[in-house]
Amino acid sequence: MSEIYHCVLRIPADLGIKRRSLLEVKARSLKGVVSACSEENGRFSVYFTEPGARELVTRMLAGCFSAAPVRTDTQKTAESDPESEARACRTNAIVSLGGFAVLELIKRTLPSFFSRLSLLRSLFVVLISRQIIKNGVTGLIEDKSPNADTLTATAVVASLLAGKPESSLSLLVLSNFAEMLSLSAAEKARKHISHLLNLKEKFIWKIVDGTVVKTPIQQVKVHDQVVFYLGEKISVDGIVISGSASVDQSSLTGEYVPSYKQKGDQVFAGTVVQSGQLVVEAHKVGDDTNLARIVHMVENAQNRRAPFQNFADRMANMLVPISFLSAAAVYAATRDVQRVLNMFFIDFSCGLKLSTATAFSAAISRAAQIGILVKGGNFIESLSDIDTVVLDKTGTITGGHPEVTDIITADGVEPRDLVMLASAAERSSSHPLAESVLNYARANSIDIPDNAVTDVVVGRGIRAHLTLSGQEYEVLVGSRIFMNDNEIAGLESISIPAGSWNVFYVARNGRAIGAVIISDPIRKDLKRAINRMRRDGIDEIIMLTGDSKQNAEAVTRQLDLDGYQSNMLPQDKADFIARKQIGSRVLMVGDGINDAPALAYADIGVALGGKSTDIALESADITITSDEPLKLPDIISLSRKTLHLVRQNFAITIAVNSMALLLGALGKINPLLAATIHNTATVAVVLNSSRLLFEKTGARKTGQTRSGSEAAGEI
């Protein structure tokens, strides 16, 4: 496998979340680019496997900002707007139904006058079907093959030539109403999560000169202090600076048990204050909030088609000629125009295309409801075939909330001095183990120097240079391998207790001065999640970690995993994933920057946890916004149910329409009944797909009790 390179480019710092997302998508489509992630400060981070890819990304960015601005959602044409399409379809349905009713009334009350309206009836049918005829002819000319509209247009023309325009008018009435219902169901699935998370607040309580003032939400800026009272929806991302409250975060995480928030805790837009009140310092507002990012990701996901959708479209188009051949054969055998119209009034494409698109859209929306963001229908399909799961350890298998349990020092070294030096080096790190050392220092009132200049060696440790009392020090903090690589002396004098999991050493000016032992417990419910994945057909579950072999073995035994790889660098993880993909479909779960290349290489990459780094979120195909491992088997189960439902709809559509074709060829049904059967089947399979919006997941609400036998089976 090629070596993985990394570079950071610059983009305008004032770009909104939508334009940054578009740039990331464009960059990831370039040859050799593995991952791309933009940050609010104008940094554009790119991972790539070919040196020339950097130049491709640079030229792409230069072209974006020297050319016309990227088109926004509000600039989309009406033709591409699903709401406009649904309205047009609704109008056609009402007009065609009204015309059909008027003509039927005239036919029954004034039959002689009705016969004199032959030309007018034909013109009305042509007017109603003009768009269908246009699409059918265009498809025939441009694609060199007939489509569903070509079939319907042929049915209209045939009915007109036979002097029976009412036959095609009945088809148009039923087709328009079926399409209207289908579009409504599909649009409901597409917008379900957007409505769920929609911020309807127009005003916000802002603190101005010590006074709480009602302010339009558009005027709130970063670092403003805002107040949220009982029952109000939080409309910014920020940090609580005073007050306490119980906050419902189910719209973001899927967790129905409220979270208690107090000073120093983070809150997110879209959540609701259930009790108490909060004063929050805004860190992200408008389109930059976590809520806006989630809605944008889910809406974009609808445009990423699954291979099964493309297959459905191809199959539907391949079946259109069957109707033409059937019509020709029936006419040659019977010379019966009614039976020929039956062949034209039945097609397979509507049911196949609409039900498949609706199923994937509904699955994406349902996943988002329970706190799982899927970036496209293609990932739902790929996930259904996964047979191997690879888990990162720190922050994924473990809870990511480690605590210092022991400080070991060399002779003549004070524990406070060791913690002070380690904290100074780790001060700018976002690694969970670094956070535990800093918390320990603060809890023990240890001063942390702020003048350290650090250099991070990913997967190994940190090198820092700092000055204390006029004397310069070089401090190394990291693994035993990191110390050996730097030829640190005195390591043999540091005695580590047996069974210690997370240990990192501290060296000063080339000599070891001690070690810090940290305990990072395994996530709650992870064992249950692993058992459920095995029951869902996952053959192999493996752990990758940059931690020591001793720690990796302990975790593997505790969780009964199928294997592990320890002391791994980011490139090693990506290399392992690439090798594992030979003969397996691999899902990788991680949360940190060192997991980004592996997440990008895997067939499916999953970022787990609300604290996942931005680059992990962007590299992953699926993001679980909460810290609940049970969401992992939930999304695997949902993906498999989706594919099962799609195949079920295929069978129903083909069986019902084939039976209708047979009955039509035998003359057992008339064109009106043929159209009714066809369109009823289409609506049925679309509604069947929409059931995924209400699909129950395997995970139970927190706090719900289970039977003793079930609990015992998952321990």
Disulfide bonds with the S-S distance in Angstrom:
none
